[in-house]
Amino acid sequence: MMGITKIFRHRDYELQCSAKPSDNGKFSPSLVVCKQVWPTRPREIAVPRGDHATEDTAIDAAYAQGIEWITNYG
Protein backbone atom coordinates (compact mmCIF):
# COMPACT_ATOMS: atom_id res chain seq x y z
CA MET A 1 0.00 0.00 0.00
CA MET A 2 1.40 3.39 -1.04
CA GLY A 3 -0.52 5.77 1.23
CA ILE A 4 -2.17 9.00 0.19
CA THR A 5 -0.87 12.43 -0.78
CA LYS A 6 -2.62 15.78 -0.55
CA ILE A 7 -1.27 18.95 -2.13
CA PHE A 8 -1.71 22.34 -0.49
CA ARG A 9 -0.57 25.81 -1.49
CA HIS A 10 0.70 28.37 1.00
CA ARG A 11 2.21 31.68 -0.12
CA ASP A 12 4.51 30.84 -3.06
CA TYR A 13 4.94 27.20 -2.03
CA GLU A 14 3.35 23.86 -2.78
CA LEU A 15 3.20 21.37 0.09
CA GLN A 16 2.98 17.70 -0.84
CA CYS A 17 1.82 16.06 2.37
CA SER A 18 1.73 12.26 2.48
CA ALA A 19 0.70 9.54 4.90
CA LYS A 20 2.37 6.17 4.57
CA PRO A 21 1.32 3.05 6.46
CA SER A 22 3.65 1.84 9.21
CA ASP A 23 4.21 -1.75 10.26
CA ASN A 24 2.10 -1.24 13.39
CA GLY A 25 -1.08 -0.33 11.49
CA LYS A 26 -0.62 3.39 12.00
CA PHE A 27 0.60 6.11 9.62
CA SER A 28 3.78 8.15 9.24
CA PRO A 29 3.79 11.64 7.68
CA SER A 30 6.14 12.86 4.98
CA LEU A 31 6.52 16.28 3.38
CA VAL A 32 7.96 17.77 0.19
CA VAL A 33 8.00 21.56 -0.17
CA CYS A 34 8.46 23.16 -3.59
CA LYS A 35 8.63 26.87 -4.29
CA GLN A 36 6.29 27.85 -7.13
CA VAL A 37 8.58 30.61 -8.45
CA TRP A 38 12.21 30.25 -9.48
CA PRO A 39 14.14 28.44 -8.07
CA THR A 40 11.62 25.60 -7.92
CA ARG A 41 13.82 22.95 -6.32
CA PRO A 42 11.70 20.46 -4.29
CA ARG A 43 12.92 19.81 -0.75
CA GLU A 44 12.05 16.88 1.43
CA ILE A 45 11.48 18.22 4.93
CA ALA A 46 11.88 16.04 8.01
CA VAL A 47 8.64 15.48 9.90
CA PRO A 48 8.67 13.82 13.32
CA ARG A 49 7.51 10.28 12.61
CA GLY A 50 4.93 9.84 15.34
CA ASP A 51 2.33 7.11 15.24
CA HIS A 52 -0.81 8.61 13.78
CA ALA A 53 -4.02 6.59 13.99
CA THR A 54 -5.36 7.88 10.66
CA GLU A 55 -4.00 9.12 7.34
CA ASP A 56 -5.67 12.49 7.96
CA THR A 57 -3.82 13.11 11.24
CA ALA A 58 -0.50 12.17 9.61
CA ILE A 59 -1.21 14.60 6.74
CA ASP A 60 -2.17 17.30 9.26
CA ALA A 61 1.20 16.80 11.00
CA ALA A 62 3.05 17.12 7.68
CA TYR A 63 1.05 20.25 6.79
CA ALA A 64 1.81 21.87 10.16
CA GLN A 65 5.53 21.12 9.71
CA GLY A 66 5.39 22.64 6.19
CA ILE A 67 3.79 25.86 7.44
CA GLU A 68 6.40 26.10 10.20
CA TRP A 69 9.22 25.53 7.67
CA ILE A 70 7.88 28.23 5.33
CA THR A 71 7.54 30.65 8.24
CA ASN A 72 11.11 30.04 9.40
CA TYR A 73 13.00 29.46 6.15
CA GLY A 74 10.77 30.41 3.20
C-alpha positions in Angstrom: 0.0 0.0 0.0 1.4 3.4 -1.0 -0.5 5.8 1.2 -2.2 9.0 0.2 -0.9 12.4 -0.8 -2.6 15.8 -0.6 -1.3 18.9 -2.1 -1.7 22.3 -0.5 -0.6 25.8 -1.5 0.7 28.4 1.0 2.2 31.7 -0.1 4.5 30.8 -3.1 4.9 27.2 -2.0 3.4 23.9 -2.8 3.2 21.4 0.1 3.0 17.7 -0.8 1.8 16.1 2.4 1.7 12.3 2.5 0.7 9.5 4.9 2.4 6.2 4.6 1.3 3.0 6.5 3.6 1.8 9.2 4.2 -1.8 10.3 2.1 -1.2 13.4 -1.1 -0.3 11.5 -0.6 3.4 12.0 0.6 6.1 9.6 3.8 8.2 9.2 3.8 11.6 7.7 6.1 12.9 5.0 6.5 16.3 3.4 8.0 17.8 0.2 8.0 21.6 -0.2 8.5 23.2 -3.6 8.6 26.9 -4.3 6.3 27.9 -7.1 8.6 30.6 -8.5 12.2 30.3 -9.5 14.1 28.4 -8.1 11.6 25.6 -7.9 13.8 22.9 -6.3 11.7 20.5 -4.3 12.9 19.8 -0.7 12.0 16.9 1.4 11.5 18.2 4.9 11.9 16.0 8.0 8.6 15.5 9.9 8.7 13.8 13.3 7.5 10.3 12.6 4.9 9.8 15.3 2.3 7.1 15.2 -0.8 8.6 13.8 -4.0 6.6 14.0 -5.4 7.9 10.7 -4.0 9.1 7.3 -5.7 12.5 8.0 -3.8 13.1 11.2 -0.5 12.2 9.6 -1.2 14.6 6.7 -2.2 17.3 9.3 1.2 16.8 11.0 3.1 17.1 7.7 1.0 20.2 6.8 1.8 21.9 10.2 5.5 21.1 9.7 5.4 22.6 6.2 3.8 25.9 7.4 6.4 26.1 10.2 9.2 25.5 7.7 7.9 28.2 5.3 7.5 30.7 8.2 11.1 30.0 9.4 13.0 29.5 6.1 10.8 30.4 3.2 
